[in-house]
């Protein structure tokens, strides 16, 4: 494809988008607090399991997960390419069509850092005097920020991990929130001093930039991933970061939402095993007591029978 380096593979569309999947799901927690999960283009069309994981986690915490009714535009590429007027038009549409949630204080949870940073940072420059833009900026959280701000009890999952923060996470968002989620879960992580992963949106796909993109990746991140054993979690929540790791080291990283969901399911599995073992132990004890009672009754019957025979 013109402009794309031949050693780069374009990301493949998922068989089904997250928004199509979500439309078939039954409503959950109708009385719970409404949370708007933002189905950004990258996760919706390419990595829908990240949004499915976030949905499951949020619902298990009792939230009523909703999606915007509008088709969600990808504003970041417009800004990235200097198309600021179209970007402003899309942002105005987002604010207009989500005005009720914005003005009612609904939390917006955004999984893709480059999208979260549009709401949190770029809005103040694109629409500096718009009160609804200011509200949306305040109400927007990454997945890690949301979990930490609400101080939820997180499952323990004592594993080792390598984590990489998206550049927007580390510049205008709060990547400490993601670190603290992992610490709270008991995950011991290593964070290579890699700065940017090297992909930087479309930068690393471009033929003129491929070599420098890979050199940046090879400074720390990609070698660290290759050296990790198979039990080590590789965590990168940014779309371009995941693509760089996948294409440069052959490992598909997990989003933080997938990590939390996996830990919850593992805790469920262990709880089920514990209950089954407890039930089996109780059944065995009851069986032993019953067998003892039967043996005692049989012994007593034998004594009575012998006594009668003697008479």
C-alpha angles and dihedrals in degrees: 000000000000113000096008119109111245091233091060122089117210113233114262123238115246117248089245130018120237092241091056090048093047092051089064096050122102118248114266132199096005090182095045127105111281115244122183110220108202112223098207116197095252097053096034096055105024109024106022092157089073090061091043089054092049090049092053094047094047092047092050088056088055101257124143100232116210135174129216111265092223127082103262115236124213102239098171096071089052091053092042090057096044095253093139099156093056088044091054090049092053092046091050089052091049091052093045096049094043096040096119093055092043094052094043092055098247113172115246112210113197121187100190111074094208089057095043089053090056090060096037101041117007095051091067089059099038094046107014096165100041113110094200090052088053091050092050090050091054094044095051120100136170115235092260093047092051094051093048096044090052091044095221122184104254126202118256113243112167103206138133121247146177112220132192124192122215113243091247089050090056097041112038104004131058110263089170086075091063091045090051093049089056092046091050089053092051095249112150107213140188119209113199113221091243106132103197118016088227099245097087099179111297093347096093093048094057116101093229093052104039096097096050089043092057093043089056091048091050093054093083118318104066096043090050091052092048092051094050117103122240093261094058115100116231109209126188119149098188119092097224092044091054091049092050092051093043094049097036101041105017094240125117108220124219126241115234089249090058091050093053092045091050091050091050092050091047090052089050091051093050091046091051092049090049092051092047091050091047091049091048091049091050091048091049091051092049090048091050091050091047092048090050091050091049091049091049091049091048091050092050091049090051092052092050091048092051091049091053091048090054091052 
